[in-house]
């Protein structure tokens, strides 16, 4: 069975992203999977269904299916974003209107309570996020969790900490961290990811991760020639960073760990390299690292079982 520390680390951690690569499922199949997850043995693991805002109207065809479901279906909506601030503002107005229409159509059977959007690269690099962040409060109020995805530019050591500070100072939003994709270039380095996480810990800013977290522990993908991040590495490093105030260099060590046996889970705590987090501290850390996107709920469970951590 899963040790209690691992169960609490993973509780509600997956935002189901079956519409996106590598799965790229049709909407009806992805929604069917999600419905089965939230009503099946994976329910403890799965949180929201991730969907582009442009696909919200397509969900209406499934309205009767949702009405027969005992649970409210929760959606995390991917906004259109924009290359320029003007385009970003126009698209944000359109996104908010379509989300309001979605709520009217589904009358409580479905709720879009999270919004994810990539900030314009030039705005991040120039330090202008404070010009855009008030728009989220105006359009969404306190009804949605907002996650801002940042751009890894050439001067990321300067621009990313500044952008995290701007998001924290504005309040009402959190960070979205892209941890991979379908090409090697889509994967941030351990140093880049540790810097972002370290700044989030220092400023007490929650974040979610997306893409590339296909296996529990960091592994080498020879097909595309890149080391892929592990979701256990990510979650444990976030929890330990919060508990022990780890500097970014130490966060790098946890993110870079390739030995699954180095992570020790029992019914009282998780431990890595002599540093422990109790059950209460794990729960506190999970309020900081909100979730990660995955196109499957079965694969994480199967991979954990291979490491000796079976669901039952």
Secondary structure, 3 states (H helix, E strand, C coil): CCCHHHHHHHCCCEEECCCCCCCCCCHHHHHHHHHHHHCCCCCCCEEEEEEEHHHHHHHHHHHHHHHCCCCCEEEEEECCCCCCHHHHHHHHHHHHHHHHHHHHHHCCCEEEEEEEEECCHHHHHHCCHHHCCHHHHHHHCCCCEEEEECCCCCCHHHHHHHHHHHHHHHCCCEEEEECCCCCHHHCCCHHHHHHHHHHHHHHCCCEEEECCCCECCCEEECCCCEEECEHHHHHHHHHHHHHHCCCHHHHHHHHCCCCHHHEEECCCEEEECCEEEEHHHHHHHHCCEEEEEECCCHHHHHHHHHCCCCCC
